[in-house]
Amino acid sequence: MSNLNLPSLGKGLAALLGDVNISQAQQTPQSIATSLIQPGRNQPRQAFDEANLADLILSIQRKGILQPLLIRQIQPGKFEIIAGERRWRAAIAAKLERVPVVIIACNDQEALEIGLIENLQRHDLNAIEEAEAIKRLQEEFKLTQEQIASSIGKSRSYVANIIRLNTLDPNIKELIRQNKLSAGHARAIITSQDPNNIVEQILQNNLSVRDTEKLAKHNSQKNKPSETVSAKAGKQFVGPMDTDVQVLTDQLAERLNMKVQLIVRGSSGSLTVNFQNLDQLDILLCRLQS
């Protein structure tokens, strides 16, 4: 399967392709007319940057399409794109009549998963497109967060954080689609009581993600009730602090791509990082030593 360059797409895609019986797929790319191909119904990507598309068109005119499209047959002589819609669009604009493809057999769920993984590995999706695609996997195909995380090669906390972006106001989502707000900004404001006010300050003052996190935390502390202390066993139990701890836990888990447990008792606590294999442990040790 060297033609598909699977290692660059991550273990999740390789596993999925195994599930759809890739041995029966057309493993050698073949040439198909662009007119027989249509965009995928389950394509997670919705926005196509015109400047980047222009660069791709120029590249295709000079060198052709170097990586085949991944498609499936939906009826005799008619095919749907699973991965590679941008290449297909650029090929049409470059006046190519035929494009190289690899054909696989898969259902709607597998098509969405493969398309999502391919775009994630290329960093082609904005955060809202990613959130909406993951939400579809959860709602339409009844997958758990654990199953989605395993499928797309991300941590469960990463999936949980991304899904929460679907609860943002439409105007904030649109700012993210337009890359006026980053995913980091969005995650920082998601638990805020007044996200629209924070967004306004981000845009007016060009706040970094770190500054946004501080602002959101400051607003949260300003509005939260006083902390309560229990004398039982000499421990402090801080209710309003739970949200801040969870946000920090999610950020650590996403950064490390490992399961993290953070427990805070007053001014002390514990941090537990769970690794699934020795490779993950090596990665963790390297990061701690760097």
KEFIDO-497843 format. One line per field, with one value per residue: y negated, x, z of N, C-alpha, C in turn; chain; residue number from 0; residue in one letter. Coordinates in pm, whole numbers, always signed. Atoms other than C-alpha are relative to their C-alpha. Example, Ala and Ser with C-alpha at 12.3 -4.5 7.8 and 13.67 -1.06 7.14 Angstrom:
# KEFIDO-497843
n_north c(+119, +119) $
n_east c(+89, -82) $
n_up c(+0, -6) $
ca_north c(+450, +106) $
ca_east c(+1230, +1367) $
ca_up c(+780, +714) $
c_north c(-120, -109) $
c_east c(+90, -77) $
c_up c(+0, +73) $
vexvex c(A, A) $
guke c(0, 1) $
roba c(A, S) $
END
This chain:
# KEFIDO-497843
n_north c(+122, +116, +107, +83, +68, -14, +44, +143, +26, -45, -137, -7, -25, -135, -93, +12, -62, -144, -35, +1, -105, +69, -96, -11, +129, +18, +48, +77, +114, -1, +132, +11, +133, +87, +14, -114, +11, +109, +21, -93, +46, -2, +79, +90, +132, +83, +121, -23, +126, +29, +20, -132, -74, +54, -59, -141, -3, +24, -118, -108, +32, -24, -133, -97, -39, -95, -96, -32, +22, -121, +12, -122, -4, +14, -66, -32, +114, +123, -16, +106, +24, -22, +89, +61, +89, +119, -39, -15, +136, +63, -68, +54, +138, -11, -55, -143, -79, -123, +7, -132, -32, -134, -27, -93, -21, +36, +57, +144, +25, -16, +110, +119, -19, +9, +139, +79, -29, +53, +146, +31, -21, +108, +126, +73, +37, +93, -68, -21, -113, -120, -23, -46, -136, -91, -7, -92, -136, -30, +1, -79, -136, -48, -34, +65, +84, -91, -61, +105, +32, -110, -1, +111, +9, +110, -38, +20, +137, +84, -15, +66, +145, +43, -10, +113, +119, +5, +76, +143, +79, -5, +107, -39, -108, +57, +60, -110, -45, +100, +4, +119, -57, -133, -103, +27, +105, -56, -86, +84, +73, -89, -8, +135, +39, +103, -19, +106, +113, -37, +1, +140, +46, -69, +64, +139, +11, -102, -81, -135, -104, +5, +117, -32, -92, +80, +84, -86, -43, +118, +23, -110, +22, +119, -30, -122, +16, -26, -139, -62, -85, -102, -36, -145, -60, +106, +26, +105, -40, +125, -26, +79, -22, -122, +32, +37, -122, -82, +63, -25, -143, -22, +59, -87, -124, +29, +27, -123, -106, -111, +20, +74, +23, +107, +14, +115, +10, +124, +48, -114, -95, -100, -8, -135, -13, -140, -33, -128, -87, +54, +110, +120, +34, +63, +135, +79, +26, +96, +133, +46, +27, +104) $
n_east c(+83, -88, +58, +86, -81, +75, -64, +17, +137, +18, +46, +146, +45, -41, +94, +128, -10, +3, +139, +81, -51, -76, -61, +86, +4, -94, -118, -78, +81, +46, +41, +145, +43, +46, +145, +65, -25, +70, -45, +56, +109, -49, -121, +4, -54, +100, -64, -118, -72, -21, -143, -63, +50, -70, -135, +13, +31, -126, -84, +56, -28, -142, -49, +108, +44, -99, +65, +133, +119, +62, +141, +82, +103, +134, +85, -83, -54, +9, -85, +6, -131, -16, -110, -65, +88, -73, -75, +98, +40, -114, -18, +101, -41, -119, +46, -31, +119, -6, -81, -31, +84, +4, +140, +23, +140, +22, +132, -1, -78, -142, -37, -16, -118, -121, -13, -37, -140, -88, -6, -67, -143, -50, +34, +81, +130, +4, +47, +144, +22, -40, +101, +125, -20, -5, +137, +74, -40, +60, +146, +56, -51, +6, -131, -38, -119, -114, -8, -41, -140, -80, +12, -72, -134, -8, +39, +142, +20, -3, +132, +97, -16, +42, +146, +58, +3, +131, +94, -28, +94, -30, -92, -135, -37, -36, -132, -96, -5, -74, -135, -19, -23, -60, +61, -47, +87, +133, -4, -21, +122, +115, +65, +26, +141, +29, -100, +5, -78, -141, -33, -16, -130, -102, -10, -42, -134, -86, -48, -50, +77, -37, +67, +143, +18, -8, +120, +114, -15, +26, +144, +62, -26, +73, +143, +32, +26, -115, -35, +38, -103, +47, -104, -7, -128, -97, -8, +81, +80, +27, +94, -17, -131, +5, -1, -137, -80, +36, -56, -143, -16, +23, -112, -116, +27, -12, -141, -77, +72, +10, +101, -57, +88, -52, +77, -45, +54, -54, -116, -81, +76, -77, +18, -27, +0, +8, -50, +53, -110, -131, -27, +56, -83, -122, +37, +23, -130, -73, +59, -35, -143, -37) $
n_up c(+0, +0, +79, -84, -99, -124, -123, -22, -44, -138, -23, +5, +137, +39, -63, +69, +130, -25, -29, +121, +88, +104, +91, +117, +68, +110, -68, +96, +48, +138, +48, +19, +45, -109, +10, -64, -145, -67, -138, -96, -87, -138, -8, -115, +35, +64, +52, +83, +13, +142, +27, -2, +116, +117, -2, +37, +143, +70, -19, +81, +139, +26, -36, -8, -134, -50, -90, +52, -79, -57, +37, -5, +103, -58, +100, +116, +73, -80, -117, -101, -61, -144, -37, +116, +75, +42, +119, +108, +40, +67, +129, +91, +33, +84, +128, +14, +28, -78, -121, -56, -116, -58, -33, -111, -35, -140, -27, -31, -121, +32, +89, -84, -84, +82, +41, -117, -33, +104, -16, -125, +15, +86, -68, +97, -55, -112, -121, +5, +90, -75, -104, +61, +51, -116, -52, +87, -36, -129, +4, +109, +0, -139, -52, -125, +11, +0, +133, +94, -29, +52, +145, +63, -55, -96, -135, -28, -46, +120, +62, -88, +13, +132, +8, -74, +85, +66, -84, +13, +80, +144, +42, -41, +92, +129, -16, +4, +140, +76, -59, -81, -133, +10, -85, -136, -53, -22, -118, -118, -36, +5, -131, -50, -14, +99, +106, +102, -50, +11, +143, +38, -50, +80, +131, -17, -56, +62, -112, +28, -68, -142, -59, -4, -111, -123, -7, -30, -139, -85, +0, -74, -143, -41, -7, -73, -142, -87, -14, -126, -56, -92, -94, -6, +38, +26, +143, +58, +115, +69, +107, +122, +62, +81, +142, +37, -5, +115, +120, -2, +27, +143, +75, -18, +72, +143, +30, -12, +71, -95, -103, -113, -114, -84, -124, -78, -136, -54, +75, +42, +79, +71, +144, +49, +145, +37, +133, +46, +42, -31, +92, -61, -115, +54, +45, -119, -64, +84, -18, -134, -5, +98) $
ca_north c(+0, -234, -430, -554, -663, -527, -598, -973, -940, -775, -440, -530, -537, -218, -45, -178, -68, +275, +274, +201, +495, +295, +616, +610, +246, +131, +105, -29, -382, -405, -701, -815, -1106, -1401, -1415, -1075, -1195, -1405, -1560, -1337, -1370, -1302, -1544, -1717, -2003, -2291, -2581, -2582, -2863, -3030, -3127, -2775, -2632, -2862, -2733, -2374, -2446, -2583, -2281, -2039, -2220, -2177, -1833, -1669, -1505, -1324, -1158, -972, -1060, -806, -735, -486, -377, -488, -354, -210, -467, -716, -777, -983, -1139, -1013, -1203, -1448, -1689, -1984, -1797, -1717, -2083, -2198, -1937, -2064, -2424, -2310, -2164, -1802, -1555, -1258, -1210, -920, -743, -448, -288, -132, +9, -153, -269, -625, -600, -475, -743, -1015, -870, -834, -1183, -1326, -1153, -1254, -1620, -1614, -1475, -1745, -2014, -2114, -2147, -2448, -2370, -2405, -2169, -1921, -1966, -1916, -1606, -1449, -1536, -1351, -1043, -1064, -1134, -969, -662, -634, -620, -696, -954, -670, -505, -833, -910, -568, -602, -943, -891, -1157, -1149, -1125, -1463, -1616, -1479, -1603, -1953, -1974, -1860, -2141, -2396, -2304, -2487, -2825, -3103, -3101, -3435, -3296, -2981, -3196, -3385, -3050, -2941, -3264, -3200, -3521, -3310, -3003, -2673, -2767, -3088, -2893, -2636, -2916, -3086, -2777, -2774, -3151, -3300, -3579, -3444, -3720, -3986, -3796, -3752, -4126, -4188, -3928, -4104, -4458, -4388, -4104, -3880, -3564, -3231, -3258, -3609, -3483, -3198, -3448, -3678, -3394, -3272, -3624, -3670, -3329, -3412, -3749, -3592, -3273, -3234, -3209, -2881, -2643, -2454, -2126, -2038, -1667, -1478, -1815, -1847, -2142, -2085, -2366, -2355, -2647, -2548, -2221, -2388, -2539, -2205, -2025, -2277, -2239, -1859, -1865, -2094, -1867, -1556, -1719, -1841, -1501, -1297, -1076, -1025, -1267, -1287, -1606, -1622, -1949, -1964, -2318, -2430, -2076, -1776, -1512, -1465, -1120, -1055, -719, -576, -285, -154, -207, -430, -676, -660, -741, -1040, -1162, -1130, -1316, -1602, -1622, -1628, -1885) $
ca_east c(+0, +293, +88, -140, +147, -37, +232, +186, -183, -133, -223, -593, -632, -433, -665, -972, -849, -793, -1155, -1285, -1094, -836, -700, -998, -941, -767, -421, -257, -376, -580, -686, -1050, -1226, -1286, -1646, -1719, -1618, -1820, -1744, -1802, -2125, -1927, -1644, -1562, -1382, -1610, -1372, -1113, -856, -840, -472, -365, -586, -419, -76, -197, -339, -1, +179, -57, -11, +365, +400, +58, -113, +151, -85, -395, -743, -915, -1264, -1552, -1803, -2160, -2318, -2191, -1961, -2005, -1760, -1747, -1438, -1332, -1003, -855, -1136, -894, -676, -985, -1099, -750, -730, -1053, -927, -602, -807, -710, -959, -841, -696, -519, -735, -741, -1084, -1194, -1525, -1652, -1973, -2071, -1916, -1584, -1585, -1633, -1365, -1109, -1180, -1152, -820, -672, -760, -642, -304, -269, -392, -648, -953, -1038, -1146, -1519, -1508, -1326, -1579, -1875, -1725, -1652, -2004, -2142, -1940, -2085, -2449, -2507, -2292, -2325, -1951, -1820, -1550, -1308, -1389, -1353, -1023, -888, -1010, -853, -540, -615, -665, -1015, -970, -881, -1206, -1404, -1259, -1320, -1682, -1746, -1675, -2013, -2179, -2025, -2240, -2267, -2084, -1785, -1787, -1774, -1470, -1295, -1390, -1235, -919, -975, -981, -765, -874, -663, -862, -1186, -1085, -982, -1323, -1545, -1614, -1644, -1972, -1941, -1746, -1868, -1709, -1379, -1388, -1433, -1125, -925, -1002, -951, -625, -487, -462, -254, -400, -207, -344, -694, -658, -554, -845, -1097, -960, -969, -1332, -1420, -1259, -1432, -1775, -1739, -1876, -1643, -1458, -1575, -1341, -1420, -1228, -1291, -961, -788, -869, -994, -1277, -1298, -1608, -1564, -1203, -1312, -1369, -1020, -867, -1060, -952, -589, -624, -764, -484, -216, -380, -400, -40, +93, -164, -197, -455, -394, -543, -492, -607, -587, -633, -592, -244, -113, -217, -101, -56, -82, +10, -91, +107, -16, +321, +694, +706, +475, +689, +999, +820, +712, +1065, +1213, +968, +1044, +1418, +1407) $
ca_up c(+0, -55, -309, -32, +191, +494, +755, +703, +780, +1119, +1273, +1288, +909, +860, +1106, +930, +592, +740, +861, +510, +361, +171, +17, -219, -315, -630, -474, -792, -880, -1195, -1405, -1401, -1571, -1338, -1466, -1309, -962, -720, -379, -78, +116, +432, +361, +692, +519, +418, +352, +73, +90, -250, -223, -128, -402, -657, -549, -587, -933, -1044, -898, -1074, -1404, -1371, -1212, -1218, -918, -712, -461, -586, -467, -242, -375, -351, -611, -536, -857, -1185, -1344, -1059, -777, -457, -300, +42, +57, -192, -282, -293, -544, -752, -752, -848, -1125, -1279, -1258, -1421, -1711, -1637, -1781, -1574, -1226, -1051, -791, -556, -513, -184, -60, +260, +426, +527, +874, +740, +468, +730, +957, +678, +546, +896, +964, +629, +687, +1049, +954, +688, +934, +669, +896, +1106, +1461, +1390, +1092, +1313, +1595, +1363, +1201, +1540, +1656, +1353, +1442, +1792, +1704, +1366, +1417, +1797, +1863, +2212, +2273, +2343, +2009, +1820, +1993, +1902, +1543, +1472, +1680, +1944, +2321, +2469, +2637, +2299, +2154, +2455, +2421, +2047, +2079, +2327, +2053, +1902, +2193, +2102, +1959, +1577, +1549, +1742, +1527, +1216, +1350, +1397, +1044, +915, +1122, +1316, +1632, +1684, +1836, +2139, +2186, +2154, +2416, +2651, +2639, +2625, +3001, +3033, +3153, +2897, +2595, +2361, +2582, +2589, +2211, +2171, +2384, +2189, +1861, +1994, +2177, +1963, +2269, +2256, +2366, +2694, +2758, +2678, +2927, +3196, +3111, +3118, +3451, +3596, +3492, +3636, +3971, +3977, +3933, +4135, +4492, +4787, +4835, +5104, +5336, +5510, +5825, +5774, +5757, +5734, +5361, +5159, +4914, +4662, +4445, +4201, +4142, +3979, +3642, +3634, +3732, +3458, +3195, +3302, +3303, +2949, +2830, +2978, +2831, +2488, +2502, +2609, +2413, +2722, +2993, +3281, +3630, +3829, +4192, +4386, +4763, +4883, +4782, +4717, +4512, +4269, +3895, +3735, +3370, +3223, +2930, +2716, +2603, +2641, +2334, +2506, +2819, +2612, +2458, +2802, +2945, +2649, +2697, +3070, +3004, +2723) $
c_north c(-126, -116, -92, -75, +3, -48, -148, -34, +53, +139, +13, +32, +139, +103, -2, +69, +152, +46, +7, +95, -58, +96, +17, -130, +0, -62, -81, -115, +16, -139, -1, -143, -81, -13, +114, -6, -119, -15, +97, -62, -11, -75, -96, -141, -79, -123, +36, -135, -24, -15, +134, +83, -46, +57, +145, +14, -17, +122, +116, -24, +34, +147, +107, +29, +112, +105, +27, -40, +135, -13, +133, -9, -6, +55, +26, -126, -131, +21, -123, -10, +28, -92, -53, -96, -124, +28, +11, -137, -68, +62, -52, -141, +0, +65, +146, +76, +128, -21, +141, +24, +139, +22, +98, +13, -33, -60, -147, -32, +6, -113, -127, +10, -18, -144, -90, +19, -63, -151, -40, +12, -108, -138, -89, -49, -114, +70, +30, +115, +132, +34, +57, +143, +101, +14, +94, +145, +43, +18, +91, +147, +58, +47, -75, -87, +84, +61, -101, -32, +106, -2, -108, -24, -118, +51, -25, -143, -98, +2, -73, -152, -51, +0, -120, -127, -13, -83, -151, -69, +3, -107, +32, +113, -56, -66, +107, +53, -93, -16, -133, +34, +139, +99, -20, -109, +57, +85, -82, -66, +91, +7, -137, -29, -105, +9, -111, -121, +29, -2, -143, -54, +66, -75, -143, -12, +103, +91, +136, +101, -4, -117, +25, +93, -76, -86, +82, +45, -114, -28, +106, -20, -118, +30, +120, -29, +34, +150, +51, +96, +98, +41, +151, +51, -106, -38, -118, +53, -128, +26, -77, +25, +119, -29, -33, +123, +87, -56, +27, +147, +30, -54, +87, +129, -20, -21, +128, +114, +128, -32, -62, -14, -102, -17, -115, -1, -123, -49, +115, +94, +100, -1, +140, +2, +148, +21, +141, +97, -69, -114, -131, -45, -69, -144, -92, -38, -101, -141, -58, -42, -114, -139) $
c_east c(+86, -60, -88, +77, -65, +73, -20, -140, -27, -57, -151, -51, +38, -96, -134, +3, +3, -143, -84, +55, +74, +63, -82, -8, +97, +128, +90, -85, -37, -49, -149, -34, -53, -152, -76, +9, -77, +50, -69, -110, +46, +131, -6, +46, -103, +61, +126, +67, +37, +148, +73, -43, +71, +141, -5, -28, +129, +91, -48, +26, +144, +40, -108, -38, +92, -62, -141, -112, -47, -150, -72, -106, -137, -107, +88, +45, -5, +75, -8, +135, -7, +109, +64, -87, +74, +82, -92, -44, +111, +23, -98, +39, +122, -30, +43, -131, -5, +91, +31, -82, +33, -142, -8, -151, -16, -139, +14, +87, +149, +48, +23, +126, +129, +23, +44, +148, +93, +16, +72, +151, +63, -21, -85, -134, +16, -70, -150, -35, +34, -105, -128, +13, +1, -139, -85, +34, -69, -152, -58, +40, +16, +136, +26, +122, +126, +20, +47, +148, +92, +3, +85, +137, +20, -37, -149, -28, +2, -137, -106, +6, -51, -152, -66, -7, -134, -100, +22, -107, +40, +100, +144, +50, +47, +138, +109, +13, +87, +144, +31, +17, +58, -77, +41, -81, -137, -4, +14, -129, -121, -75, -33, -149, -39, +102, +1, +82, +150, +44, +23, +135, +116, +23, +52, +147, +98, +62, +50, -89, +28, -68, -150, -31, +1, -125, -123, +3, -30, -149, -74, +16, -80, -147, -35, -28, +124, +22, -40, +106, -63, +114, +19, +132, +102, +11, -88, -75, -48, -90, +26, +132, -2, +10, +140, +90, -29, +58, +150, +31, -15, +116, +124, -17, +16, +146, +83, -58, -4, -109, +65, -104, +68, -92, +59, -71, +62, +114, +92, -87, +91, -35, +41, -11, +6, +52, -44, +109, +132, +39, -53, +82, +127, -27, -17, +132, +82, -52, +36, +147, +42, -2) $
c_up c(+0, -77, +82, +106, +137, +124, +29, +48, +140, +10, -12, -139, -46, +58, -71, -135, +12, +22, -126, -105, -120, -99, -126, -78, -119, +59, -94, -52, -146, -37, -30, -42, +117, +1, +67, +153, +56, +143, +95, +85, +144, +16, +118, -32, -79, -67, -78, -26, -146, -35, -4, -120, -127, -10, -46, -149, -82, +9, -87, -149, -37, +18, +3, +144, +49, +92, -47, +96, +54, -22, +23, -109, +65, -94, -122, -74, +74, +130, +91, +70, +150, +53, -127, -79, -49, -127, -122, -52, -79, -137, -104, -44, -91, -135, -22, -22, +83, +120, +49, +127, +51, +50, +117, +21, +148, +15, +39, +122, -30, -91, +80, +84, -80, -46, +114, +33, -102, +14, +127, -14, -89, +63, -92, +57, +100, +116, -3, -94, +70, +105, -57, -54, +114, +62, -84, +32, +129, -11, -108, +8, +140, +54, +131, -23, -4, -139, -104, +19, -58, -153, -65, +60, +93, +139, +21, +44, -117, -68, +82, -15, -134, -13, +68, -84, -72, +80, -9, -85, -147, -45, +38, -90, -134, +6, -5, -142, -85, +50, +70, +147, -20, +87, +145, +67, +37, +125, +128, +46, +19, +132, +58, +8, -103, -114, -103, +41, -13, -146, -48, +43, -76, -130, +12, +40, -55, +106, -47, +72, +150, +70, +13, +115, +133, +18, +38, +146, +95, +9, +80, +150, +52, +24, +87, +147, +82, +15, +137, +44, +98, +91, +8, -55, -37, -146, -40, -120, -69, -120, -127, -71, -97, -149, -48, -4, -122, -129, -9, -28, -148, -83, +9, -81, -150, -39, -1, -85, +84, +102, +123, +110, +91, +120, +81, +134, +66, -87, -45, -83, -69, -148, -45, -152, -34, -142, -36, -43, +29, -94, +56, +120, -47, -42, +120, +67, -81, +18, +137, +8, -93, +63) $
vexvex c(A, A, A, A, A, A, A, A, A, A, A, A, A, A, A, A, A, A, A, A, A, A, A, A, A, A, A, A, A, A, A, A, A, A, A, A, A, A, A, A, A, A, A, A, A, A, A, A, A, A, A, A, A, A, A, A, A, A, A, A, A, A, A, A, A, A, A, A, A, A, A, A, A, A, A, A, A, A, A, A, A, A, A, A, A, A, A, A, A, A, A, A, A, A, A, A, A, A, A, A, A, A, A, A, A, A, A, A, A, A, A, A, A, A, A, A, A, A, A, A, A, A, A, A, A, A, A, A, A, A, A, A, A, A, A, A, A, A, A, A, A, A, A, A, A, A, A, A, A, A, A, A, A, A, A, A, A, A, A, A, A, A, A, A, A, A, A, A, A, A, A, A, A, A, A, A, A, A, A, A, A, A, A, A, A, A, A, A, A, A, A, A, A, A, A, A, A, A, A, A, A, A, A, A, A, A, A, A, A, A, A, A, A, A, A, A, A, A, A, A, A, A, A, A, A, A, A, A, A, A, A, A, A, A, A, A, A, A, A, A, A, A, A, A, A, A, A, A, A, A, A, A, A, A, A, A, A, A, A, A, A, A, A, A, A, A, A, A, A, A, A, A, A, A, A, A, A, A, A, A, A, A, A, A, A, A, A, A, A, A) $
guke c(0, 1, 2, 3, 4, 5, 6, 7, 8, 9, 10, 11, 12, 13, 14, 15, 16, 17, 18, 19, 20, 21, 22, 23, 24, 25, 26, 27, 28, 29, 30, 31, 32, 33, 34, 35, 36, 37, 38, 39, 40, 41, 42, 43, 44, 45, 46, 47, 48, 49, 50, 51, 52, 53, 54, 55, 56, 57, 58, 59, 60, 61, 62, 63, 64, 65, 66, 67, 68, 69, 70, 71, 72, 73, 74, 75, 76, 77, 78, 79, 80, 81, 82, 83, 84, 85, 86, 87, 88, 89, 90, 91, 92, 93, 94, 95, 96, 97, 98, 99, 100, 101, 102, 103, 104, 105, 106, 107, 108, 109, 110, 111, 112, 113, 114, 115, 116, 117, 118, 119, 120, 121, 122, 123, 124, 125, 126, 127, 128, 129, 130, 131, 132, 133, 134, 135, 136, 137, 138, 139, 140, 141, 142, 143, 144, 145, 146, 147, 148, 149, 150, 151, 152, 153, 154, 155, 156, 157, 158, 159, 160, 161, 162, 163, 164, 165, 166, 167, 168, 169, 170, 171, 172, 173, 174, 175, 176, 177, 178, 179, 180, 181, 182, 183, 184, 185, 186, 187, 188, 189, 190, 191, 192, 193, 194, 195, 196, 197, 198, 199, 200, 201, 202, 203, 204, 205, 206, 207, 208, 209, 210, 211, 212, 213, 214, 215, 216, 217, 218, 219, 220, 221, 222, 223, 224, 225, 226, 227, 228, 229, 230, 231, 232, 233, 234, 235, 236, 237, 238, 239, 240, 241, 242, 243, 244, 245, 246, 247, 248, 249, 250, 251, 252, 253, 254, 255, 256, 257, 258, 259, 260, 261, 262, 263, 264, 265, 266, 267, 268, 269, 270, 271, 272, 273, 274, 275, 276, 277, 278, 279, 280, 281, 282, 283, 284, 285, 286, 287, 288, 289) $
roba c(M, S, N, L, N, L, P, S, L, G, K, G, L, A, A, L, L, G, D, V, N, I, S, Q, A, Q, Q, T, P, Q, S, I, A, T, S, L, I, Q, P, G, R, N, Q, P, R, Q, A, F, D, E, A, N, L, A, D, L, I, L, S, I, Q, R, K, G, I, L, Q, P, L, L, I, R, Q, I, Q, P, G, K, F, E, I, I, A, G, E, R, R, W, R, A, A, I, A, A, K, L, E, R, V, P, V, V, I, I, A, C, N, D, Q, E, A, L, E, I, G, L, I, E, N, L, Q, R, H, D, L, N, A, I, E, E, A, E, A, I, K, R, L, Q, E, E, F, K, L, T, Q, E, Q, I, A, S, S, I, G, K, S, R, S, Y, V, A, N, I, I, R, L, N, T, L, D, P, N, I, K, E, L, I, R, Q, N, K, L, S, A, G, H, A, R, A, I, I, T, S, Q, D, P, N, N, I, V, E, Q, I, L, Q, N, N, L, S, V, R, D, T, E, K, L, A, K, H, N, S, Q, K, N, K, P, S, E, T, V, S, A, K, A, G, K, Q, F, V, G, P, M, D, T, D, V, Q, V, L, T, D, Q, L, A, E, R, L, N, M, K, V, Q, L, I, V, R, G, S, S, G, S, L, T, V, N, F, Q, N, L, D, Q, L, D, I, L, L, C, R, L, Q, S) $
END
